[in-house]
Amino acid sequence: MSPQCRRLLRWLEVHRTIDPMTSWNDLGIYRLASRISELRKLGYPITRAMVKRRNRWGEVTRVAEYRLGER
């Protein structure tokens, strides 16, 4: 397992969810969807939901939010 996947998995075990901006800002992971795919291939039950968030200009946008389920 790559160092990025290990960081991401630790984050999900504590916080349960993550979105791309949190991934980039807090974990230094730019390609979150790729790391999620790697974890899924290893058997981790991670789901995705599209959620609304405000961007830095106050506009409402939709982003992927990933959630770790029970293994």
N, C-alpha and C positions, 0 to 999 in steps of 0.2 A: 504494500500500500504506500502510495506517495506521501510525502510530508504534507502536501496541501489537503489530501483526503483525510489524513489523521487529524489535522487542525479542524477541518470542517466537521468531522464526526464528533470530536470533543465538543464543539460549539453546539451541535444539534442535540447532543445528550443533555446539555445543561439548559439551553434556551428553547429547544424543540422546533423552532422555525428560523428561516433565514431568507432574505431577499438579496438580489444582486448588489445593491448599494452597501448593505451591511457586510456582505462578503468581501467586497472591494475595500471598504474603509477599515473594517476591523480585522480581517483575516489576510488581506493582500491577495485574494483569489479573484482574478479577473474573469475567468471562464467558469463560472459557477455551474452552469448546466452540464459541462463536460465532467466536472468532478462528481456531480450528482449521478450522472450516468455510470461512472466508475463504481461508486458505492452501491448502486442498484445491482450491478453485475456481480458484486460480492455478496448479494443477498440482503442488503439493508432495505427495509420497506419505507421508501420515501415517496410522498405524494406531492403533487403540485396543484396549487390553486392560483387563479389570476385574481389579484386584489387591487383595489384603487388606492393610490397614494398621491400626495401632492409633491410636485417637484420643487426645485429651489425658486421658481418663478410663481409658485402658488397654483399652477395648473394641475388639474386632476389627470393622472395617467394610470395605466394598468401595468402591473409588474407581476412576475412570477414569485410566489412565496412557496418555499419547500418546507415540508413538515416530516419529521421522523416519527414513524409509527412504532408499535410494539413489535419486537422481533420474536 
